[in-house]
Amino acid sequence: MRTAIVYSETLVHFPADTPYQLALVELPDGERLLVRIAGPLATIGDSVRELPPVNGIPFFEVIS
């Protein structure tokens, strides 16, 4: 699985859905991906690692 650094993040509040975090992450090669964050909230500059996608949605988690 790949690792990345959080470039930007936001918490999404949508009616009838639990709030969730989206982040723009930067991979080591400079490519940026928009992903969902699983588990504890990420902040800008955090290291994250890829998890298996869910319904085609890429998920990453904070590396502790």
C-alpha positions as CSV (number, residue, x, y, z in Angstrom):
1,M,0.0,0.0,0.0
2,R,1.1,3.5,-0.7
3,T,1.9,6.3,1.7
4,A,1.3,10.0,1.3
5,I,1.3,13.4,3.1
6,V,-1.9,15.3,3.8
7,Y,-1.8,18.5,1.6
8,S,-5.3,19.8,2.5
9,E,-8.3,18.4,4.4
10,T,-11.9,19.2,5.2
11,L,-14.7,17.7,7.3
12,V,-17.9,17.1,5.3
13,H,-21.3,17.5,7.1
14,F,-24.1,16.3,4.9
15,P,-27.7,15.9,6.0
16,A,-28.6,12.2,6.9
17,D,-25.0,11.2,6.8
18,T,-22.3,10.9,9.5
19,P,-19.6,13.6,9.1
20,Y,-16.6,12.3,7.2
21,Q,-13.2,13.7,6.3
22,L,-11.9,14.2,2.8
23,A,-8.2,15.0,2.2
24,L,-6.0,15.9,-0.7
25,V,-2.9,13.8,-0.2
26,E,0.4,14.0,-2.0
27,L,2.2,10.8,-3.0
28,P,6.0,10.6,-3.1
29,D,6.0,11.1,-6.9
30,G,4.1,14.4,-6.5
31,E,0.8,13.0,-7.7
32,R,-2.2,14.3,-5.6
33,L,-5.3,12.3,-4.8
34,L,-8.6,13.2,-3.2
35,V,-9.3,10.5,-0.6
36,R,-11.5,9.7,2.5
37,I,-9.7,9.5,5.8
38,A,-10.6,6.5,8.0
39,G,-10.2,6.6,11.8
40,P,-8.8,9.6,13.7
41,L,-8.9,12.9,11.9
42,A,-5.9,13.9,9.8
43,T,-4.2,17.3,9.8
44,I,-2.1,19.0,7.2
45,G,1.3,17.5,7.1
46,D,0.3,14.1,8.6
47,S,1.7,10.9,7.1
48,V,-1.1,8.6,5.9
49,R,-1.2,5.1,4.3
50,E,-3.5,3.6,1.8
51,L,-6.3,1.2,2.8
52,P,-8.3,-1.1,0.5
53,P,-10.9,1.0,-1.5
54,V,-14.5,0.8,-0.5
55,N,-17.0,0.8,-3.5
56,G,-14.2,2.4,-5.6
57,I,-13.5,5.2,-3.1
58,P,-9.9,5.4,-2.0
59,F,-9.3,5.4,1.8
60,F,-6.2,6.4,3.7
61,E,-5.5,6.3,7.5
62,V,-3.1,8.4,9.7
63,I,0.1,6.6,10.4
64,S,0.6,6.8,14.2
